[in-house]
Amino acid sequence: MGYLLRQMQQRTGPAATMTASSATPLRARYRSVFISDVHLGTRGCRSEFLIDFLRRVTCEQLYLVGDIIDGWRMRKSWYWDADCDEVLRLILRHARAGTDVTYIPGNHDELFRAWLPVGLEIAGIRLRAEAVHVTADQRRLLVIHGDEFDSVVRYARFLALLGDWAYNAVLRLNTSFNAVRRRLGYPYWSLSAWLKRQVKEAVKAIDRFEQALAGEARRRGLDGVVCGHIHHAEMREVGGVLYVNDGDWVESCTALVEHEDGRLELIDWAALNRFSFAAVRPAAVAHPA
Ligand SMILES: [Mn+2]
């Protein structure tokens, strides 16, 4: 789990809005399901958990809220295995079974955005820049990836990538760095204080992101917004409208679900199933000669 995320949880309480306690139903039926930031095509993607989730839920409406396939990184490194294929196959299976599937491209799968003006629909999956979802209790929610409001979250994206290991390594580096500075007659400069300032900035940036998204929903006269992009699941009221972030399948395994009565719930699939993030991806075995 990212260092930033831990900071955030200290701020908001441990995953306050998430369900992670009782026994998991073998199969669950929801009115709608929202997932984003799967980043298929990168090693960080927890496709094995998403496969389990997609096999065990059914829904009338499935929203893919951006960054499902990481086409942005495709140009540099590309990681694709049978699990990635299986995720796509299961999404197509949902569409075939009658689920209304809407794909809203994000900034990592922006190559799909080129097709938006055409109003593309492939295998029952509708491509849209954004959508308005109406809940069973008649709330109207703007569904959008959220990178359109990205100028405010640059720091957050950097720090979200900075894991515990990197943070600790940096602190160790700071000790030797300052030993050198001392020898050269320079005053002490605290890297950890600098990092903490950066995290504080990141937290403020996330606040601004939430304000911006909620503000957009309010301006349009809607009741709330469902977005992704910053890999931080959250459901709370912001400025009189509902702000929901469905999280990600890289740093955590979270989805937003809508129950038959319109009740919205954030689900932490890894915690719910006690999956371990420490589980090592099996190494590829070469074909026996
Ligand atoms: Mn994104």
Boltz pocket constraint, residues with backbone or C-beta under 6 A from the ligand:
constraints:
  - pocket:
      binder: B
      contacts: [[A, 66], [A, 67], [A, 106], [A, 107], [A, 108], [A, 145], [A, 147], [A, 228], [A, 229], [A, 230]]
      max_distance: 6.0
